[in-house]
Amino acid sequence: MSGDVPDLPTGRHQPDFPADPEPDDDERAADAARAALARARAAAAARGLRPGAPIRSRRRLAGEARVSGAAPDDRDPQEFGAGLERLVAERGWGVELAVGGVLGRWPQVVGPQLAEHCRPESFDDGLLVVRADSTAWATQVRLLAQTVLRRLAEELGDGVVEQLRVQGPSAPSWRKGSRSVRGRGPRDTYG
């Protein structure tokens, strides 16, 4: 059975491979490898590379940063917080970020009772606009404006919030639709 080749499930015979390659095959393979290597060297030389030559270090140009491998530099992995701090400083977002943090902690800054009846609406160029839920609380917050400004200065620093504008509750709008009639509005129909 050593000379017979069994049938494969598809009904084909396995191909016969020579047990040992002929010496001519080895020479042809070596010639093909030499030719491929010669082509690769010629392509590298055409690009200005010198394969097999020792690697020369590139000279540093004037003003180019010097890079060392062991010392820490900007290319090393940075902590996330340090990266955020650098981004905030580069973009000039420090004041807005601080004000946003204080407005997010409004109940802790002004106290729970005052925060229950008024909320910050906007901050722009040193002006903080606060809306109260009733006219009585708007008056109370206006009386406490200097205290609130002093507390904000403690949290943010002097000169960040320079003015505090207190607004009362917004009145409901009687306008419905895109057209309206001039006059006193719904009070005209109460007779």
N, C-alpha and C positions, 0 to 999 in steps of 0.2 A: 504494500500500500504506500510505500514511500514515494513511488513515482506518480501515483494517481493524485489528481487534484479533485477534491470533492466539489459538488455543485453547491452554489449559494442558493438561498431560498428564492431568488428571482430567476433562477434557471441559468445563470451565467457562470462561466468558469473563472477562477481567480487568475490574474495575469501572472505569467512566469517572469520573475526577476532574477537576474544573475546573482549568485551568492556573493561573489567578490567582483568589484568593479575592475575593468580592464585597466592596464597601465595607461592606455591612451586617454581614458576618461579622466584620470587624475591630472594628466598634463593639460587637457583642455580646460578643466575647472580652475587650475592654477593660472593658466593664461587669461581666462575670463576675469579672475579676481585681480590680476595685475593690470589689465586693461581698465577695469572699473576704478581702481585706485589712481591710475594715471589720469583718467577723466576728472575725478574729484579734485586732484591736485591742480590740474589746469584750470578748473572752474574757480578754485580758491585763489589762485594766482591772478586770474582775471579780475577778481574783486579786490585785489590788493592784500590778500592774506598770505602768510607764509607758513604753511603747515609744517610742524616739526621744529620750527624755530623757537628759541626761548621767548617767553612772554616778557615784553618790556612794559614798564609802568608808564602811564601817561603823565606828562608834566602838568603841574597845577598852574592855571592861568592867574594873573593878578586879579584880586578881588573875589576869586572863587573860594567858597568855604572849604576849610580843611576838615576832612572827615577822619575820625578815628574809630576803630572797631570796638574798643573796650569802654570808652567813656560814654556816658549817656548824652544823647542829642535829640533833636526834634523828630528824627525818624524812628525812634524807639516807640514802642506801644505806650500810650498815655492813659492815665486814669480818666474815666468818663467825666467826673466832676471838674477836673483840671481843664479838660477840653471845652466844657461848657463855660467855665469862667473866662477862658481866653476868648471864646466866641462872643460872649456878652460884652467884654471890654473892647474888642475890635469893632463891634457894631454900635457901641454906645447905648446899649439897652439897659444900663444899670439902674437909672431912675425909674423907668417904666416897670422893670422887673420888681424893684422894691415896692413901688406903689401897688402893683398887682398883688404882691404878697400880703401887704397890709389890708387891702380891700378884701382879699380872701379870708383874712382873719378879723373881719370887721367887728364881730361880737366881742372878741377878746380885747380889741383896741379901745372901743368906746364903752363897753359894758353891755351886758345882756338886755337891760331894760331899754336903753336908748336904741340898740340895734334892732329890737323888736318892732320899733315904730318908725325907723328911718333906714334907708339903704343908700349906698353910694351908686350914682348913675354913671358918672364919667369923670375923667381926669385929663386936663389938657393945659399945658403951659402954666403950671402952678395953681390952676383953678380946679377945685374939687366940687362937683355938683352932687348934692344929697337931696333925695326926695323923701318927705315925711308922709305918713299915711293919713294925717288929718291936719287941719289948719292949726289946731291947738298944739300938736306936736311940732309943727313947723316953727311956731313961735318959740316953743321951749328950746328947740335946737339952735335957733338964732341967738337966744340968750346964753346958750352954752358954747357958742362958736369959738371963743377964745380958749376955753378949756379943751375942746376937741382939737383945735390947731396946735396947742401945746403938746397934747398927747401924740399927735401925728409927727410933730417935730422930734419927740423922743424916739419914736420908732424909725423914722426915715432920715432924720438929720434936718438942720435948719435950712430954710429956703426951698425945700422941695414942694411943699404945699403952702402957698402964700395966701390964698383966699379960699373961703368956704362959702358957697352959695347954697342956700336952703330953699327948696321949692316945696309948695304944698301939694296936695293931691291933684292929679289932673282931672279936669271936669269931663264928664262923658260927652261925646260928640253926638249931636242930633242929626248930623249930615248922613244921609243914606243915599247911595248912588252917586252918579257923576254930575248931576245937576242939582242946584239948590236955589231957593227963592230968598231974596233979601228980606230982612225984617227980623222980628223978635223970635221967630221960630215957633216951637210948639206952644209957647205961652199965649200966642194969638188965639188959639182955639179953645182955651179954657173958659172963655166968656165971663 
